[in-house]
Amino acid sequence: MIYSYVFDSGYYDFYSSRRDVKGLVCLPSLAEHNMGLLLASRQLHAETADLPYKLGQFMFRFANATRKQWAARVSIFMERRTARQVKAMGYLAVSPCDVVLKGFTKGTGLNWVKRLKLNKK
């Protein structure tokens, strides 16, 4: 229950203010979102590793990016996740920088794998 409470309010904001979107950063960093709690022991990690994905919200915000540009960056993020993490991911949205929490495109991890035509089993 404690871990659910800690990760329930997780909001992971990936942001790029440059047109080339290569300067994508997470504000604040993932380390600041209590991720160290998952490393307390192997047993706790096994039991709680999916909670940040299941309970958190992942937001990608880009300034003046084309669909091709932001789709490439979200694809890289999704490809670096395990199949288990993707399946657990409950909310991921992409939005222009000036519109927070009103993503023009959003869905679960599995929706994004399908939308971006990624190979995750």
DSSP file (Angstrom, degrees, kcal/mol; ACC not computed):
  #  RESIDUE AA STRUCTURE BP1 BP2  ACC     N-H-->O    O-->H-N    N-H-->O    O-->H-N    TCO  KAPPA ALPHA  PHI   PSI    X-CA   Y-CA   Z-CA
    1    1 A M     >        0   0    0      0, 0.0     4,-2.2     0, 0.0     5,-0.2   0.000 360.0 360.0 360.0 -39.6    0.0    0.0    0.0
    2    2 A I  H  >  +     0   0    0      1,-0.2     4,-2.3     2,-0.2     5,-0.1   0.928 360.0  47.9 -61.8 -45.1    2.8    2.4    0.8
    3    3 A Y  H  > S+     0   0    0      1,-0.2     4,-2.4     2,-0.2    -1,-0.2   0.883 109.5  53.4 -65.7 -37.3    4.4    1.9   -2.6
    4    4 A S  H  > S+     0   0    0      1,-0.2     4,-1.5     2,-0.2    -1,-0.2   0.908 109.7  48.9 -61.5 -40.9    1.1    2.4   -4.3
    5    5 A Y  H  X S+     0   0    0     -4,-2.2     4,-0.6     2,-0.2    -2,-0.2   0.909 111.3  49.8 -64.4 -42.6    0.7    5.7   -2.4
    6    6 A V  H  < S+     0   0    0     -4,-2.3     3,-0.4     1,-0.2    -2,-0.2   0.915 119.5  35.3 -63.8 -44.4    4.2    6.9   -3.3
    7    7 A F  H >< S+     0   0    0     -4,-2.4     3,-1.6     1,-0.2    -1,-0.2   0.575  96.0  83.9 -91.0  -9.7    3.9    6.1   -7.1
    8    8 A D  H 3< S+     0   0    0     -4,-1.5    -1,-0.2     1,-0.3    -2,-0.1   0.825  95.4  44.6 -63.2 -30.9    0.2    7.1   -7.5
    9    9 A S  T 3< S+     0   0    0     -4,-0.6     2,-0.3    -3,-0.4    -1,-0.3   0.237  82.5 137.3 -97.8  14.4    1.0   10.7   -7.9
   10   10 A G    <   +     0   0    0     -3,-1.6    47,-2.2    23,-0.1     2,-0.5  -0.449  26.4 178.5 -67.2 124.2    3.9   10.1  -10.3
   11   11 A Y  E     -a   57   0A   0     -2,-0.3     2,-0.8    45,-0.2    47,-0.2  -0.960   9.2-165.8-128.5 111.5    3.9   12.6  -13.1
   12   12 A Y  E     -a   58   0A   0     45,-3.2    47,-3.0    -2,-0.5     2,-0.8  -0.863   6.4-167.8-106.6 106.3    6.8   12.1  -15.5
   13   13 A D  E     -aB  59  27A   0     -2,-0.8    14,-3.3    14,-0.7     2,-0.5  -0.833   5.2-169.3-103.7 106.2    7.1   15.2  -17.8
   14   14 A F  E     -aB  60  26A   0     45,-3.5    47,-3.3    -2,-0.8     2,-0.4  -0.851  19.0-177.6 -96.0 126.7    9.5   14.8  -20.8
   15   15 A Y  E     -aB  61  25A   0     10,-3.1    10,-2.1    -2,-0.5     2,-0.4  -0.959  21.7-179.7-134.8 139.3   10.0   18.2  -22.3
   16   16 A S  E     +a   62   0A   0     45,-1.9    47,-1.4    -2,-0.4    81,-0.1  -0.977   7.7 179.8-138.2 126.5   11.8   19.7  -25.3
   17   17 A S        +     0   0    0     -2,-0.4     2,-0.3     6,-0.2    -1,-0.1   0.454  62.2  88.4-100.8  -3.0   11.8   23.3  -26.2
   18   18 A R  S >  S-     0   0    0      1,-0.1     3,-1.3     5,-0.0    45,-0.3  -0.722  78.7-129.2 -98.5 148.4   14.0   22.9  -29.3
   19   19 A R  T 3  S+     0   0    0     -2,-0.3    47,-0.2     1,-0.3    -1,-0.1   0.821 107.3  57.5 -63.0 -32.4   12.7   22.2  -32.7
   20   20 A D  T 3  S-     0   0    0      1,-0.1    -1,-0.3    45,-0.1    44,-0.1   0.560  92.9-146.6 -79.0  -5.9   15.0   19.3  -33.3
   21   21 A V    X   +     0   0    0     -3,-1.3     3,-0.6    42,-0.2    -2,-0.1   0.564  65.4 118.2  51.5  15.7   13.6   17.5  -30.1
   22   22 A K  T 3   +     0   0    0      1,-0.2    -1,-0.1    -6,-0.0     2,-0.1   0.687  62.5  68.1 -79.1 -16.6   17.1   16.0  -29.4
   23   23 A G  T 3   +     0   0    0     -5,-0.1    -6,-0.2     2,-0.0     2,-0.2  -0.108  69.8 156.5 -93.0  37.1   17.2   17.9  -26.1
   24   24 A L    <   +     0   0    0     -3,-0.6     2,-0.3    -8,-0.1    -8,-0.2  -0.461  14.4 173.6 -68.0 126.5   14.5   15.9  -24.5
   25   25 A V  E     -B   15   0A   0    -10,-2.1   -10,-3.1    -2,-0.2     2,-0.5  -0.919  32.3-121.4-131.6 158.2   14.7   15.9  -20.7
   26   26 A C  E     -B   14   0A   0     -2,-0.3   -12,-0.3   -12,-0.3    34,-0.0  -0.896  31.7-127.8-100.7 126.4   12.5   14.7  -17.9
   27   27 A L  E    S+B   13   0A   0    -14,-3.3   -14,-0.7    -2,-0.5     2,-0.1  -0.964  96.7  12.1-115.8 117.5   11.4   17.4  -15.5
   28   28 A P  S    S-     0   0    0      0, 0.0   -15,-0.2     0, 0.0    -1,-0.1   0.797 110.7-104.3 -72.1 176.0   12.1   16.6  -12.7
   29   29 A S    >   -     0   0    0     -2,-0.1     3,-1.2     1,-0.1     4,-0.3  -0.172  24.3-113.3 -65.6 158.1   14.4   13.6  -13.3
   30   30 A L  G > >S+     0   0    0      1,-0.3     3,-1.7     2,-0.2     5,-0.7   0.822 115.8  65.1 -60.2 -30.8   13.1   10.1  -12.7
   31   31 A A  G > 5S+     0   0    0      1,-0.3     3,-0.5     3,-0.1     5,-0.4   0.810  95.9  57.7 -62.5 -28.8   15.5    9.7   -9.8
   32   32 A E  G < 5S+     0   0    0     -3,-1.2    -1,-0.3     1,-0.2    -2,-0.2   0.504  89.6  76.0 -80.0  -3.4   13.6   12.4   -8.0
   33   33 A H  G < 5S-     0   0    0     -3,-1.7    -1,-0.2    -4,-0.3    -2,-0.1  -0.124 119.5 -95.7-100.1  36.0   10.4   10.4   -8.3
   34   34 A N  T X 5S+     0   0    0     -3,-0.5     3,-1.5     1,-0.1     4,-0.3   0.732  76.9 144.8  62.7  24.8   11.3    7.9   -5.5
   35   35 A M  G > < +     0   0    0     -5,-0.7     3,-1.5    -4,-0.3     4,-0.3   0.772  61.0  72.6 -65.4 -23.6   12.7    5.4   -7.9
   36   36 A G  G >  S+     0   0    0     -5,-0.4     3,-1.5     1,-0.3    -1,-0.3   0.768  82.4  70.9 -61.0 -25.0   15.4    4.5   -5.3
   37   37 A L  G X  S+     0   0    0     -3,-1.5     3,-1.3     1,-0.3    -1,-0.3   0.814  89.1  61.7 -60.6 -29.8   12.6    2.8   -3.3
   38   38 A L  G <  S+     0   0    0     -3,-1.5     3,-0.3    -4,-0.3    -1,-0.3   0.676  99.7  56.1 -70.6 -15.9   12.5    0.1   -5.9
   39   39 A L  G <  S+     0   0    0     -3,-1.5    -1,-0.2    -4,-0.3    -2,-0.2   0.292  72.3 102.8-100.0   9.6   16.1   -0.8   -5.2
   40   40 A A  S <  S-     0   0    0     -3,-1.3     2,-0.3     1,-0.2    -1,-0.2   0.872  99.8 -19.1 -62.1 -37.7   15.7   -1.4   -1.4
   41   41 A S     >  -     0   0    0     -3,-0.3     4,-2.2    -4,-0.2    -1,-0.2  -0.973  63.2-109.1-161.1 162.4   15.8   -5.2   -2.0
   42   42 A R  H  > S+     0   0    0     -2,-0.3     4,-2.6     1,-0.2     5,-0.2   0.889 118.2  52.9 -63.3 -39.1   15.4   -7.7   -4.8
   43   43 A Q  H  > S+     0   0    0      2,-0.2     4,-1.8     1,-0.2    -1,-0.2   0.934 110.2  46.3 -64.7 -46.2   12.1   -8.9   -3.3
   44   44 A L  H  > S+     0   0    0      1,-0.2     4,-1.9     2,-0.2    -1,-0.2   0.893 112.2  52.1 -63.4 -38.4   10.6   -5.4   -3.2
   45   45 A H  H  X S+     0   0    0     -4,-2.2     4,-2.1     1,-0.2    -2,-0.2   0.937 108.6  50.1 -62.3 -45.9   11.8   -4.7   -6.7
   46   46 A A  H  < S+     0   0    0     -4,-2.6    -1,-0.2     1,-0.2    -2,-0.2   0.861 116.6  42.1 -59.9 -36.1   10.1   -7.8   -8.0
   47   47 A E  H  < S+     0   0    0     -4,-1.8    -1,-0.2    -5,-0.2    -2,-0.2   0.730 128.1  25.7 -83.9 -23.2    6.9   -6.9   -6.2
   48   48 A T  H >< S+     0   0    0     -4,-1.9     3,-1.6    -3,-0.2    -2,-0.2   0.439  82.4 104.7-124.6  -0.9    6.8   -3.1   -7.1
   49   49 A A  T 3< S+     0   0    0     -4,-2.1     4,-0.3     1,-0.3    -3,-0.1   0.773  85.0  50.6 -59.5 -27.7    8.8   -2.5  -10.3
   50   50 A D  T >> S+     0   0    0      1,-0.2     4,-2.7    -4,-0.2     3,-0.6   0.632  86.2  88.2 -85.0 -13.1    5.7   -2.0  -12.4
   51   51 A L  H <>>S+     0   0    0     -3,-1.6     4,-3.0     1,-0.2     5,-0.6   0.872  82.7  54.1 -58.9 -42.3    4.0    0.5  -10.1
   52   52 A P  H 3>5S+     0   0    0      0, 0.0     4,-1.2     0, 0.0    -1,-0.2   0.879 116.1  41.2 -59.5 -33.6    5.6    3.7  -11.6
   53   53 A Y  H <45S+     0   0    0     -3,-0.6    37,-2.1    -4,-0.3    38,-0.5   0.870 118.7  44.8 -78.7 -38.9    4.3    2.6  -15.0
   54   54 A K  H  <5S+     0   0    0     -4,-2.7    -3,-0.2    35,-0.2    -1,-0.1   0.892 127.7  25.8 -72.4 -40.7    0.9    1.4  -13.8
   55   55 A L  H  <5S+     0   0    0     -4,-3.0    -2,-0.2    -5,-0.2    -1,-0.1   0.671 106.6  83.7-100.7 -20.4    0.1    4.4  -11.5
   56   56 A G     << -     0   0    0     -4,-1.2     2,-0.5    -5,-0.6    35,-0.4  -0.284  68.1-130.5 -84.3 168.7    2.2    7.2  -13.1
   57   57 A Q  E     -a   11   0A   0    -47,-2.2   -45,-3.2    33,-0.1     2,-0.5  -0.986  14.5-155.5-120.1 127.6    1.4    9.5  -15.9
   58   58 A F  E     -ac  12  92A   0     33,-2.1    35,-2.6    -2,-0.5     2,-0.5  -0.912  13.3-175.1-106.2 122.1    3.9   10.0  -18.7
   59   59 A M  E     -ac  13  93A   0    -47,-3.0   -45,-3.5    -2,-0.5     2,-0.6  -0.974  10.6-164.8-122.5 125.2    3.7   13.3  -20.6
   60   60 A F  E     -ac  14  94A   0     33,-3.1    35,-2.8    -2,-0.5     2,-0.5  -0.947  11.1-174.1-106.9 121.5    5.8   14.2  -23.6
   61   61 A R  E     -ac  15  95A   0    -47,-3.3   -45,-1.9    -2,-0.6     2,-0.4  -0.971   2.9-177.8-120.6 129.3    5.7   17.9  -24.5
   62   62 A F  E     -ac  16  96A   0     33,-1.8    35,-1.5    -2,-0.5     2,-0.6  -0.953  23.0-133.2-127.8 143.3    7.4   19.3  -27.6
   63   63 A A  S    S-     0   0    0    -47,-1.4   -42,-0.2    -2,-0.4    -2,-0.0  -0.859  85.1 -24.0 -95.0 121.0    7.8   22.8  -29.0
   64   64 A N  S    S+     0   0    0     -2,-0.6     2,-0.3     1,-0.2    -1,-0.2   0.766  92.3 157.2  54.0  32.7    6.9   23.1  -32.7
   65   65 A A        -     0   0    0     -3,-0.2    -1,-0.2     1,-0.1     2,-0.1  -0.670  38.4-129.1 -90.5 143.1    7.6   19.4  -33.4
   66   66 A T     >  -     0   0    0     -2,-0.3     4,-2.4   -47,-0.2     5,-0.3  -0.387  30.3-105.2 -78.1 166.0    6.2   17.6  -36.4
   67   67 A R  H  > S+     0   0    0      1,-0.2     4,-2.6     2,-0.2     5,-0.2   0.908 122.8  53.5 -58.7 -41.8    4.4   14.3  -35.9
   68   68 A K  H  > S+     0   0    0      1,-0.2     4,-1.6     2,-0.2    -1,-0.2   0.889 109.5  48.7 -61.3 -39.9    7.4   12.5  -37.4
   69   69 A Q  H  > S+     0   0    0      2,-0.2     4,-1.6     1,-0.2    -2,-0.2   0.950 116.3  39.3 -67.5 -50.2    9.7   14.2  -34.9
   70   70 A W  H  X S+     0   0    0     -4,-2.4     4,-2.5     1,-0.2     5,-0.2   0.869 112.8  56.4 -71.9 -32.7    7.7   13.5  -31.7
   71   71 A A  H  X S+     0   0    0     -4,-2.6     4,-2.3    -5,-0.3    -1,-0.2   0.884 105.6  52.5 -63.4 -36.8    6.8   10.0  -32.8
   72   72 A A  H  X S+     0   0    0     -4,-1.6     4,-1.9    -5,-0.2    -1,-0.2   0.912 111.1  46.0 -64.0 -42.5   10.4    9.2  -33.2
   73   73 A R  H  X S+     0   0    0     -4,-1.6     4,-2.0     2,-0.2    -2,-0.2   0.900 113.9  47.2 -69.6 -40.6   11.2   10.3  -29.7
   74   74 A V  H  X S+     0   0    0     -4,-2.5     4,-2.7     1,-0.2    -1,-0.2   0.882 109.9  55.2 -67.4 -36.8    8.3    8.5  -28.1
   75   75 A S  H  X S+     0   0    0     -4,-2.3     4,-2.7    -5,-0.2    -2,-0.2   0.916 106.6  50.1 -60.5 -43.9    9.2    5.4  -30.1
   76   76 A I  H  X S+     0   0    0     -4,-1.9     4,-1.4     2,-0.2    -1,-0.2   0.930 111.5  48.8 -60.4 -45.8   12.7    5.5  -28.6
   77   77 A F  H  < S+     0   0    0     -4,-2.0     3,-0.4     1,-0.2     4,-0.3   0.934 114.2  45.3 -58.8 -47.4   11.3    5.8  -25.1
   78   78 A M  H >< S+     0   0    0     -4,-2.7     3,-1.3     1,-0.2    -2,-0.2   0.872 108.7  55.7 -67.4 -37.5    8.9    2.9  -25.7
   79   79 A E  H 3< S+     0   0    0     -4,-2.7    -1,-0.2     1,-0.3    -2,-0.2   0.783 103.2  56.7 -66.3 -26.0   11.5    0.7  -27.3
   80   80 A R  T 3< S+     0   0    0     -4,-1.4     2,-0.3    -3,-0.4    -1,-0.3   0.525  93.7  86.0 -83.0  -6.1   13.7    1.1  -24.2
   81   81 A R  S <  S-     0   0    0     -3,-1.3     2,-0.1    -4,-0.3    -3,-0.0  -0.669  83.6-116.0 -90.8 149.7   10.9   -0.2  -22.0
   82   82 A T     >  -     0   0    0     -2,-0.3     4,-2.5     1,-0.1     5,-0.2  -0.363  29.0-107.6 -75.5 164.5   10.4   -3.9  -21.4
   83   83 A A  H  > S+     0   0    0      1,-0.2     4,-2.3     2,-0.2     5,-0.2   0.882 122.7  53.7 -60.0 -37.3    7.3   -5.7  -22.6
   84   84 A R  H  > S+     0   0    0      2,-0.2     4,-1.7     1,-0.2    -1,-0.2   0.901 108.9  47.7 -64.8 -41.5    6.2   -5.9  -19.0
   85   85 A Q  H  > S+     0   0    0      2,-0.2     4,-1.6     1,-0.2    -2,-0.2   0.909 111.7  50.2 -66.2 -42.0    6.7   -2.2  -18.4
   86   86 A V  H  < S+     0   0    0     -4,-2.5    24,-0.4     1,-0.2    23,-0.3   0.917 110.3  49.8 -62.3 -43.4    4.8   -1.3  -21.6
   87   87 A K  H  < S+     0   0    0     -4,-2.3    -1,-0.2     1,-0.2    -2,-0.2   0.865 112.8  47.5 -63.8 -35.7    1.9   -3.6  -20.6
   88   88 A A  H  < S+     0   0    0     -4,-1.7     2,-0.2    -5,-0.2    -1,-0.2   0.744  84.0 110.0 -76.7 -23.8    1.7   -1.9  -17.2
   89   89 A M     <  +     0   0    0     -4,-1.6    20,-2.3    -3,-0.2    21,-0.4  -0.351  42.3 179.9 -63.1 118.0    1.9    1.6  -18.5
   90   90 A G        +     0   0    0    -37,-2.1     2,-0.3   -34,-0.3    -1,-0.2   0.714  61.6  22.3 -93.5 -22.9   -1.6    3.1  -17.9
   91   91 A Y        +     0   0    0    -38,-0.5   -33,-2.1   -35,-0.4     2,-0.3  -0.935  53.1 158.8-154.0 124.5   -1.2    6.7  -19.3
   92   92 A L  E     +cD  58 107A   0     15,-2.2    15,-1.8    -2,-0.3     2,-0.3  -0.976  16.0 179.4-141.9 129.5    1.1    8.3  -21.9
   93   93 A A  E     -cD  59 106A   0    -35,-2.6   -33,-3.1    -2,-0.3     2,-0.4  -0.952  19.2-149.8-132.9 151.6    0.3   11.5  -23.7
   94   94 A V  E     +cD  60 105A   0     11,-2.8    11,-1.3    -2,-0.3    10,-1.1  -0.977  28.3 164.5-119.3 134.5    1.9   13.8  -26.2
   95   95 A S  E     -c   61   0A   0    -35,-2.8   -33,-1.8    -2,-0.4     8,-0.1  -0.985  41.6 -99.3-147.5 151.5    1.2   17.5  -26.1
   96   96 A P  E >   -c   62   0A   0      0, 0.0     3,-1.7     0, 0.0   -33,-0.2  -0.412  47.4-107.3 -65.2 155.3    2.4   20.8  -27.5
   97   97 A C  T 3  S+     0   0    0    -35,-1.5   -34,-0.1     1,-0.3     3,-0.1   0.808 115.5  53.8 -56.8 -34.3    4.5   22.7  -24.8
   98   98 A D  T 3  S+     0   0    0    -36,-0.2     2,-0.5     1,-0.2    -1,-0.3   0.466  99.7  65.6 -86.7   1.0    1.8   25.3  -24.2
   99   99 A V    X   -     0   0    0     -3,-1.7     3,-0.5     3,-0.0     2,-0.3  -0.855  69.2-169.5-125.0  96.5   -1.0   22.9  -23.4
  100  100 A V  T 3  S+     0   0    0     -2,-0.5    -3,-0.1     1,-0.2    -2,-0.0  -0.686  70.3   0.4 -89.6 137.5   -0.3   20.9  -20.2
  101  101 A L  T 3  S+     0   0    0     -2,-0.3    -1,-0.2     1,-0.1    -6,-0.0   0.570 108.2  93.5  63.5  12.8   -2.5   17.9  -19.4
  102  102 A K    <   -     0   0    0     -3,-0.5    -1,-0.1    -6,-0.2    -2,-0.0  -0.458  63.9-173.6-124.4  59.1   -4.6   18.3  -22.5
  103  103 A G        -     0   0    0      1,-0.2    -8,-0.2    -8,-0.1     3,-0.1  -0.226  25.8-145.7 -58.2 136.5   -2.7   16.0  -24.7
  104  104 A F  S    S+     0   0    0    -10,-1.1     2,-0.3     1,-0.2    -1,-0.2   0.591  92.3  27.0 -80.0  -7.2   -3.7   15.9  -28.3
  105  105 A T  E    S+D   94   0A   0    -11,-1.3   -11,-2.8     2,-0.0     2,-0.3  -0.931  77.2 153.1-151.8 129.7   -2.9   12.3  -28.3
  106  106 A K  E     +D   93   0A   0     -2,-0.3     2,-0.3   -13,-0.2   -13,-0.2  -0.965   3.2 127.2-152.4 163.8   -2.9    9.9  -25.4
  107  107 A G  E     -D   92   0A   0    -15,-1.8   -15,-2.2    -2,-0.3     2,-0.1  -0.974  52.7 -58.9 169.2-174.9   -3.4    6.2  -24.4
  108  108 A T     >  -     0   0    0     -2,-0.3     4,-2.0   -17,-0.2   -18,-0.2  -0.319  56.1 -98.2 -83.7 172.5   -1.9    3.2  -22.6
  109  109 A G  H  > S+     0   0    0    -20,-2.3     4,-2.1   -23,-0.3   -22,-0.2   0.905 125.6  50.6 -58.4 -42.5    1.5    1.7  -23.3
  110  110 A L  H  > S+     0   0    0    -21,-0.4     4,-1.9   -24,-0.4    -1,-0.2   0.865 107.0  54.4 -66.3 -35.2   -0.1   -1.0  -25.5
  111  111 A N  H  > S+     0   0    0      1,-0.2     4,-2.8     2,-0.2    -1,-0.2   0.905 109.4  48.4 -61.1 -40.8   -2.0    1.6  -27.4
  112  112 A W  H  X S+     0   0    0     -4,-2.0     4,-2.9     2,-0.2    -2,-0.2   0.876 107.0  54.5 -69.7 -37.8    1.2    3.4  -28.2
  113  113 A V  H  <>S+     0   0    0     -4,-2.1     5,-2.5     2,-0.2     4,-0.4   0.924 114.0  42.7 -60.0 -43.1    3.0    0.2  -29.3
  114  114 A K  H ><5S+     0   0    0     -4,-1.9     3,-0.7     3,-0.2    -2,-0.2   0.933 115.0  49.2 -67.3 -46.5    0.2   -0.4  -31.8
  115  115 A R  H 3<5S+     0   0    0     -4,-2.8    -2,-0.2     1,-0.2    -1,-0.2   0.890 117.8  39.6 -61.5 -41.6    0.0    3.3  -32.9
  116  116 A L  T 3<5S-     0   0    0     -4,-2.9    -1,-0.2    -5,-0.1    -2,-0.2   0.433 108.4-124.9 -90.1   0.7    3.8    3.5  -33.4
  117  117 A K  T < 5 +     0   0    0     -3,-0.7     2,-0.2    -4,-0.4    -3,-0.2   0.923  50.7 165.2  57.0  49.4    3.9    0.0  -34.9
  118  118 A L      < -     0   0    0     -5,-2.5     2,-1.0    -6,-0.2    -1,-0.2  -0.610  42.1-120.4 -94.7 156.7    6.6   -1.2  -32.5
  119  119 A N        +     0   0    0     -2,-0.2     2,-0.5     2,-0.0    -5,-0.0  -0.776  50.4 147.8-101.3  91.2    7.5   -4.8  -31.9
  120  120 A K              0   0    0     -2,-1.0    -2,-0.1     1,-0.1   -38,-0.0  -0.990 360.0 360.0-125.0 122.6    6.8   -5.5  -28.2
  121  121 A K              0   0    0     -2,-0.5    -1,-0.1     0, 0.0   -39,-0.0   0.405 360.0 360.0-108.3 360.0    5.7   -9.0  -27.1
